[in-house]
Amino acid sequence: MPAKKEGTGKSKRYTDAMKHLKKADPLLYKTALPHWDELAKRKGHRRNYQQLFAALAGSVTGQQLSTKAADTIWGRLEVACNGSVTPEAIQSISIETMRAAGLSAAKTKTLKELSSAILEERLDLSSLRKVPEAEAVERLSAIWGIGRWTAEMFLMFALERDDVFSPGDLGLRRSIEAIYGLPKDVHIRELETIALRWSPHRSFASRVLWRFRDTP
């Protein structure tokens, strides 16, 4: 692996992940090498209560939309919420206002349900850092309109959890099929079996796979 100062924080975590892949899955390790410099640059940060809600609400808002369209709707929603999309703000504005911002009826319902669950203390986003992944996904998926993929992306990107894998993600699936020479649309259990090699660094491995997918 190219020399890289380990330091602390994300760089150290990613260096440990590369060391693990070198032993557990040499093929993915070799795939990661050309992308190491870019992967190692990424810095994470611990999000607070409002930032976690905004991250999840933003994910819901952007589902099945282009980045440009999602950003436009999010900007309108921020204006409607007086500059900050919080559970309190979402509960205070009307369904009509949210729909006028460009949200679909389904996404409006999801954001209302999500903010209500948080304010009523039925869901604590920060606590999901510590519970097992399956339980965290289950708690998030209990909210109407939040599915497994959205929950897994939240755990990986917003909570910065290290060992998350989303077998339903098309980009991850296609990368695994290409790297390991598997037939298209291989069974999800085979994907999960391969991903077990990467544990406890499946989030980093997923970043490698996405980077591989995005490389011409």
C-alpha positions in Angstrom: 0.0 0.0 0.0 1.3 3.5 -0.8 3.0 5.1 2.2 0.5 7.2 4.1 0.8 8.8 7.5 -1.7 7.1 9.7 -2.4 10.0 12.0 -5.8 10.0 13.7 -9.5 10.0 12.7 -10.6 9.0 9.3 -7.1 8.4 7.8 -6.3 5.9 10.6 -9.6 4.2 10.1 -9.1 3.9 6.4 -5.5 2.7 6.8 -6.7 0.0 9.1 -9.4 -0.9 6.6 -6.8 -1.3 3.8 -4.6 -3.5 6.0 -7.6 -5.7 6.7 -8.5 -6.0 3.0 -5.0 -6.9 2.1 -5.3 -10.0 4.2 -9.0 -10.8 3.9 -9.6 -9.9 0.2 -6.5 -9.3 -1.9 -8.7 -8.7 -5.0 -10.6 -5.8 -3.5 -7.4 -4.5 -1.9 -5.8 -4.3 -5.4 -9.0 -2.6 -6.7 -8.7 0.0 -3.9 -5.0 0.8 -4.5 -5.5 3.2 -7.5 -8.1 5.1 -5.5 -6.3 5.2 -2.2 -5.2 8.9 -2.3 -8.7 10.1 -3.0 -10.3 7.7 -0.4 -7.8 8.7 2.3 -8.6 12.4 1.9 -12.1 12.1 3.1 -12.7 13.6 6.5 -15.7 12.8 8.6 -17.3 14.7 11.5 -19.7 13.9 14.2 -23.0 15.4 13.4 -25.3 16.9 16.1 -29.0 16.3 16.5 -30.1 18.9 14.0 -27.5 17.8 11.4 -28.6 14.2 11.7 -32.2 15.1 11.1 -31.3 17.3 8.2 -29.2 14.5 6.6 -32.0 12.0 6.8 -34.6 14.5 5.7 -32.4 15.5 2.8 -32.0 11.9 1.8 -35.8 11.5 1.8 -36.2 14.7 -0.2 -33.7 13.6 -2.9 -35.1 10.1 -3.5 -35.4 9.4 -7.2 -34.5 12.9 -8.2 -31.6 14.5 -9.9 -29.2 16.4 -7.7 -30.3 19.7 -9.2 -34.0 19.0 -8.6 -33.3 17.8 -5.0 -31.2 20.9 -4.2 -34.0 23.2 -5.5 -36.7 21.5 -3.4 -34.4 21.5 -0.4 -33.7 25.2 -0.8 -37.4 25.9 -0.9 -38.0 23.8 2.2 -35.3 25.6 4.1 -37.0 28.9 3.2 -40.3 27.6 4.4 -38.6 26.5 7.7 -37.0 29.9 8.2 -33.6 28.7 7.2 -33.2 25.5 9.2 -35.0 22.2 8.5 -35.5 20.8 12.0 -38.2 18.4 13.4 -39.8 21.4 15.1 -39.9 23.4 11.9 -41.3 20.5 9.9 -44.1 20.1 12.4 -44.9 23.8 12.4 -45.5 24.2 8.7 -48.5 22.9 6.8 -48.7 20.1 4.4 -49.7 22.6 1.7 -46.5 24.6 2.3 -44.4 21.5 1.9 -46.2 20.4 -1.2 -45.7 23.9 -2.7 -42.0 23.5 -2.1 -42.0 20.6 -4.5 -42.3 17.6 -2.1 -44.5 14.8 -3.2 -47.4 13.7 -1.0 -45.5 10.6 0.1 -42.3 12.5 1.0 -44.3 15.1 2.9 -45.9 12.3 4.9 -42.5 10.7 5.6 -41.0 14.0 6.9 -44.0 14.6 9.0 -43.9 11.1 10.5 -40.1 11.3 11.0 -40.2 14.7 12.8 -43.1 13.5 14.9 -41.3 10.3 16.0 -38.2 12.4 17.0 -40.2 15.0 18.9 -42.2 12.3 20.7 -38.9 10.5 21.5 -40.0 7.4 19.7 -36.8 7.7 17.6 -33.4 9.0 18.8 -31.1 9.3 15.8 -27.9 9.7 17.9 -28.6 6.5 19.7 -28.3 4.6 16.4 -24.6 5.0 16.5 -24.4 2.3 19.2 -27.0 -0.3 18.4 -26.4 -3.3 16.0 -26.8 -2.4 12.4 -29.9 -4.6 11.9 -31.6 -3.0 14.9 -30.8 0.5 13.6 -32.2 -0.3 10.2 -35.3 -1.7 11.8 -35.9 1.4 13.9 -35.5 3.7 10.9 -37.6 1.5 8.7 -40.4 1.7 11.2 -41.0 5.3 9.9 -43.4 5.3 7.0 -41.6 5.9 3.8 -38.1 5.0 5.0 -36.8 1.8 3.5 -33.7 -0.3 4.0 -31.5 1.5 1.5 -32.3 4.9 2.9 -31.6 3.6 6.4 -28.3 2.0 5.4 -27.1 5.2 3.6 -27.9 7.2 6.7 -25.9 4.8 8.9 -22.9 4.9 6.5 -22.8 8.6 5.6 -24.5 10.6 8.4 -23.6 8.4 11.4 -20.2 7.4 9.9 -20.6 3.8 11.0 -17.7 1.6 9.8 -19.4 -1.7 9.1 -22.4 -1.1 6.8 -23.1 -2.8 3.6 -26.2 -2.2 1.4 -26.7 -5.3 -0.9 -29.7 -3.6 -2.5 -27.6 -0.8 -3.9 -27.3 -1.2 -7.7 -23.9 0.5 -7.9 -22.4 -1.9 -5.3 -24.0 -4.9 -6.9 -22.6 -4.1 -10.4 -19.1 -3.4 -9.0 -19.0 -6.7 -7.2 -20.2 -8.6 -10.3 -17.5 -6.9 -12.4 -14.6 -7.4 -9.9 -15.4 -11.0 -8.9 -16.6 -12.1 -12.4 -20.2 -12.9 -11.2 -23.3 -13.2 -13.4 -25.6 -10.2 -13.6 -28.2 -10.0 -10.8 -26.5 -12.6 -8.6 -28.5 -13.6 -5.5 -28.3 -11.1 -2.7 -27.0 -13.8 -0.3 -23.9 -14.2 -2.4 -23.2 -10.5 -2.2 -23.6 -10.6 1.6 -21.3 -13.6 1.8 -18.6 -11.8 -0.1 -19.1 -8.7 2.0 -18.5 -10.6 5.2 -14.8 -10.8 4.3 -14.6 -7.0 4.6 -16.1 -6.8 8.1 -15.6 -4.7 10.3 -14.7 -2.3 7.4 -17.7 -2.8 5.0 -18.4 0.9 4.8 -14.9 1.6 3.5 -15.2 -1.4 1.1 -18.4 0.1 -0.2 -16.6 3.4 -0.9 -14.0 1.4 -2.9 -16.7 -0.3 -4.9 -18.5 3.0 -5.7 -15.2 4.6 -6.7 -14.5 1.6 -9.0 -17.9 2.0 -10.5 -17.4 5.7 -11.2 -14.0 5.3 -12.8 -14.1 5.3 -16.6 
